[in-house]
């Protein structure tokens, strides 16, 4: 297992993958995590392990108590979302642009 981890750090990133990720920089991104929370922020970067960093992030979570608003929010700033926690990821852009980001 340790040898596999070392190899993933030394492998060169594929140019097409880097190009696709660069198109996402500074775009609004909504990331859902496994516990039901969502984070909305500007995409800053992603590392080789798939961890995402968002700038100016806001956390949204559902409230279990009876309150006028079903969602609570709080401003967080710069956050790291581990790939192991990530469930969904949406980029704020036109549908044509979203489709072009999916092409390999």
C-alpha positions in Angstrom: 0.0 0.0 0.0 2.8 2.4 0.8 4.4 1.9 -2.5 1.2 2.8 -4.3 1.0 6.0 -2.4 4.5 7.0 -3.3 3.9 6.3 -7.0 0.8 8.6 -7.0 2.9 11.5 -5.7 5.6 11.0 -8.3 3.4 10.4 -11.4 3.1 13.4 -13.8 -0.4 14.8 -14.2 -1.9 14.3 -17.6 -2.0 17.6 -19.6 -5.7 17.2 -20.5 -6.6 16.7 -16.8 -4.6 19.8 -15.7 -6.3 21.8 -18.5 -9.8 20.8 -17.4 -9.1 21.7 -13.8 -7.6 25.0 -14.8 -10.9 25.9 -16.5 -12.6 25.6 -13.1 -10.3 28.1 -11.3 -12.3 31.1 -9.8 -15.7 29.6 -10.8 -18.5 29.2 -8.3 -18.7 25.6 -7.1 -21.3 23.9 -4.9 -19.9 20.8 -3.2 -22.1 18.4 -1.2 -20.5 16.2 1.4 -21.7 12.9 2.9 -23.2 14.3 6.1 -25.7 16.4 4.1 -24.0 19.8 4.3 -23.2 21.9 1.2 -20.4 24.4 0.6 -20.6 27.2 -2.0 -17.5 29.0 -2.9 -14.9 29.9 -5.5 -12.9 27.0 -6.7 -9.2 27.6 -5.9 -7.4 24.4 -6.5 -7.4 20.6 -6.4 -4.5 18.3 -5.4 -3.5 14.9 -6.8 -5.6 13.2 -4.2 -8.8 15.1 -5.3 -9.1 17.3 -2.2 -10.7 20.7 -3.2 -10.0 24.1 -1.7 -12.8 26.7 -2.0 -12.3 30.5 -1.3 -15.0 32.6 0.3 -17.0 29.5 1.2 -20.4 29.5 2.8 -21.7 26.4 4.6 -25.3 25.4 4.2 -26.9 22.8 6.4 -30.5 21.8 7.2 -31.9 22.6 10.6 -33.6 19.9 12.6 -35.4 22.3 14.9 -38.5 24.2 13.8 -37.3 27.6 12.5 -38.5 30.0 9.9 -35.6 29.0 7.6 -35.0 25.3 6.8 -31.3 26.0 6.1 -28.7 27.5 8.3 -25.7 29.2 6.8 -22.3 30.4 8.0 -19.4 32.1 6.3 -16.2 30.1 6.5 -13.7 31.7 4.1 -11.0 29.3 2.8 -11.7 25.6 3.3 -10.4 22.3 2.3 -12.9 19.5 1.4 -11.3 16.1 1.5 -12.1 13.8 -1.5 -13.2 11.1 1.0 -16.1 13.3 2.2 -17.2 14.7 -1.2 -20.5 13.4 -2.5 -21.5 15.9 -5.3 -19.8 18.8 -7.1 -21.5 21.3 -9.4 -19.9 24.2 -11.3 -21.9 27.4 -11.9 -21.7 28.0 -15.7 -23.7 27.6 -18.9 -24.8 24.0 -19.9 -22.6 24.1 -23.0 -19.6 24.9 -20.9 -20.5 22.1 -18.4 -20.6 19.6 -21.3 -17.2 20.8 -22.6 -15.7 20.3 -19.2 -16.9 16.6 -19.2 -15.2 15.8 -22.5 -12.0 13.9 -22.3 
